[in-house]
Amino acid sequence: MSQASAQYHAFIKEILQHQKVWAIKDEQGFPTSTNLSGETTMPFWSLKSRAEKIIKNVPEYCEFQLHEITLDDFLNKWLMGLEEDGLYVGGNWSGTRSTGYDLKPKEVFERIKYKRKLD
């Protein structure tokens, strides 16, 4: 399993466990990034400590603050809004380049829904 794949699986597992999702923002709002395929992604993390590590280790994010989102808000507001805006979800990006999997919001929603049924 690749590092990005492991981070994505941890993302789903941990947000279900803690019922929270973490984002980062500054005065201009929430960051996005466009990948080589031209997809624009907004990153999210499953643990506060993961988001804090990105702020600490990625120079572009050193001025950002943590933003806590309940799992219900993430499912019912954020994912719907991202889908409408044509943005992807970056789950648990990591490393000094802050990279990982970029997934369609609908895929993330369906995966969470599926995992909830199994638990």
C-alpha positions in Angstrom: 0.0 0.0 0.0 1.4 3.4 -1.0 1.9 6.2 1.6 -1.0 8.2 0.0 -3.3 5.1 0.0 -2.5 4.5 3.7 -3.2 8.1 4.5 -6.5 8.0 2.7 -7.6 4.8 4.6 -6.5 6.4 7.9 -8.5 9.5 6.9 -11.8 7.6 6.6 -11.1 5.5 9.7 -10.1 8.4 12.0 -12.9 10.8 11.0 -15.5 8.0 11.7 -13.8 7.3 15.0 -13.5 10.9 16.2 -16.5 12.4 14.3 -14.4 15.4 13.2 -12.5 16.7 10.2 -9.9 19.3 10.3 -9.1 22.0 7.7 -6.8 25.0 7.7 -7.5 28.6 6.8 -6.1 32.1 6.7 -7.5 35.6 6.1 -8.2 34.6 2.5 -10.0 31.4 3.4 -9.3 27.8 2.9 -6.4 26.7 0.6 -6.8 24.8 -2.6 -4.2 23.3 -4.9 -4.4 22.3 -8.6 -2.7 19.0 -9.4 -1.0 17.9 -12.7 -4.3 16.6 -14.0 -5.9 20.1 -13.6 -8.1 19.1 -10.7 -8.4 21.6 -7.9 -8.4 20.1 -4.4 -9.1 21.3 -0.9 -7.2 19.5 1.8 -8.6 18.0 5.0 -7.2 16.0 7.8 -8.7 13.4 10.1 -6.8 14.5 13.3 -5.9 17.8 14.7 -2.3 16.7 15.1 -2.1 15.9 11.4 -3.2 19.4 10.4 -0.9 21.0 13.0 2.0 19.1 11.5 1.2 20.5 8.0 1.1 24.1 9.4 4.4 23.5 11.2 6.3 21.7 8.3 5.0 23.3 5.1 6.2 26.9 4.7 3.2 27.9 2.5 0.9 27.1 5.4 2.8 28.5 8.3 0.4 31.4 8.8 -2.7 29.2 8.7 -5.0 28.3 11.6 -6.9 25.1 12.4 -10.6 24.9 11.6 -12.6 22.1 13.2 -15.6 20.6 11.2 -18.1 18.1 12.7 -18.5 14.9 10.6 -22.2 15.8 10.1 -21.3 19.2 8.7 -18.5 17.7 6.5 -21.0 15.1 5.1 -24.0 17.3 4.7 -22.5 20.7 3.9 -18.9 20.6 2.9 -18.9 17.6 0.6 -22.0 18.9 -1.2 -20.5 22.3 -1.6 -17.2 20.9 -2.9 -19.1 18.7 -5.4 -21.1 21.7 -6.6 -17.9 23.8 -7.0 -16.1 21.0 -8.9 -13.4 20.7 -6.2 -11.8 17.5 -5.0 -11.1 16.3 -1.4 -7.5 15.9 -0.4 -7.4 13.4 2.5 -4.6 13.6 5.1 -2.1 15.2 2.8 1.4 14.8 4.4 5.0 15.6 4.0 6.8 18.8 3.3 5.1 19.1 -0.1 1.7 18.4 1.5 0.6 15.7 -1.0 -1.8 12.7 -1.0 -4.9 11.4 -2.7 -7.4 13.7 -4.4 -10.9 12.2 -4.5 -14.3 13.4 -5.7 -16.5 14.5 -2.8 -19.1 12.0 -3.9 -16.6 9.1 -3.6 -15.6 10.3 -0.1 -19.3 10.5 0.9 -20.0 7.0 -0.4 -16.9 5.5 1.3 -17.9 7.0 4.7 -21.5 5.8 4.2 -20.2 2.3 3.4 -17.8 2.2 6.3 -20.6 3.4 8.7 -22.7 0.4 7.7 -19.9 -2.0 8.4 -19.3 -0.6 11.9 
